[in-house]
């Protein structure tokens, strides 16, 4: 076992960070959430395998290291929580962090009490910690599973908010156990003291940092760097100051400061975000590996069958129950609700807080409570991360909640503009580009770009062409576009192949190959004509995804098959109608007596929200 000496400690920390960076690279390479690799690394380096890291490796510094690391992680997550997105989020988001959290707390407490035959207070402590999913496990999943915005927003918000409330609630229950407090009134006072102290400190620190960023000269020559350091320092000060006032109030403080600063117009916001992201990545890697390495398998084995019962009920019964109750009546499809149910792994807050509480329990002469706490929490974390995070993409594909995949070859102005429009509608878009500078430019705009030659079959395959519904080639070279179209058609057979044609004389060559050709000359002329002859329609179409929406869908459900337009119309949401019907290659504007048949393709037009509801109505089996 490595000693806690200064030189060895520095070497150990550096090594753990290095392993964490490798885990992040493997995550990007294999499209598996990084937490899977981080936990596996921790177990391998821990006392049960290699013995590089153990309970004594950090001496008395563990609490401070974990505390400050958690502060940075929570601040990072809350900084990205945009109030504007919350306004656009479904009502289920609020229910998830209130009603859903209450169901998780009560349900887990009851299960732990009876399955492990432990006292109610220890069961409630475990239940409180396992409420938290956390941005540290949700964010990596959403990076590899591009779900629709409403799903991502709900899961991200749930993780950030529940991290804070779960940690504070757990501290209250922990202190109640230590101080032998049982009265509900006293428990409520303990909770409000910590939450209130954290909010006040967070408000104060956010105000000071905002004033400094906006009105203090931060040295013009190096202002971005100073702004980054000021924000990071503010997060740590908020945590430390709140901890002095009340134990674990620091988490509420950094969450408050992060939300406030993230939703104000601070200078150098992009630089601050990038810097915090890198710091958080390193800190997250270190803490996850360290905490996993501190776990001893004897804690897990001591739980026996009862521990497996707890983990199974938490993941397979309690989680789906709270998700389906919270999302009742909202615009989530059945597949999306199932995805949210089976992708709720627990993260860094339960792991770190449970570890620190276990140390205190042992100091208070309560070793059984310490072992049960650590064992149960880590068992649930290991199983949910391994199964839910590790197979998140497969779960999403099975439930068909990943939006349509579109491969765009060429990340120039046309390709990037098309990608942004499609992503704005919630589609899953991957660009392919061989020019390094263009790749960097597109990635800086937040687009997913695969570096390589789009005329190479292996490059197309590695970008996901085998699962693509649409392949669009948008380069300025007609020869390249024609070759890509031929490759896509012969090797991958997507439903639709679109190609940009720069020379109008080449349109026939594309059409002869069955490729839908879009002439730049024709498209520009049509745009001018539309603005001249149909300005109202052009202006309305310019608001697609905001005010108006147009969507097409195949007629497959009994809600539509055999029904006339007059029958379906009254059942559609207000401000939405069936504008077109395509059948056997012919498209028409249907009259009220037109009978819909299976295989028809109908076009909904109307208000964005109403069109979305109409799509759900048309596919009731997915609602």
Secondary structure, DSSP 8 states (H G I E B T S, - for coil): -----HHHHHHHHHHHHHHHHHHHHHHHHHT--HHHHHHHHHHHHSTTTT-SS-TTTTGGGHHHHHHHHHHHHHHHHHHT--HHHHHHS-THHHHHHTHHHHHHHHHHHHHHHHHTT--HHHHHHHHHHTT---HHHHHHHHHHS---HHHHHHHHHHHHHHHHHHHHHHHHHHHHHHHT---HHHHHHHHHHHHHHHHHHHHHHHHHHHHHHHHS---GGGHHHHHHHHHHHHHHHHHHHHHHHSTTHHHHHHHHHHHHHHTS--TTHHHHHHHHHHHHHHHHHHHHHHHHHH--HHHHHHHHHHHHHHHHHIIIIIHHHHHHHHTTTSS--HHHHHHHHH-----HHHHHHHHHHHHHHHHTT-HHHHHHHHHHHHHHHHHHIIIIITTHHHHHHHHT-S--EEEEE--SHHHHHHHHHHHHTT-EEEEEE--HHHHHHHHHTT--EEES-TTSHHHHHHTTGGG-SEEEE--S-HHHHHHHHHHIIIII--SEEEEEESSGGGHHHHHHTT-EEEEHHHHHHHHHHHHHH-HHHHHHHTTBTTTEEEEEEE--STTTTT-BHHHHHTTS-TTEEEEEEEETTEEE---TT-B--TT-EEEEEEEHHHHHHHHHHHTGGG-
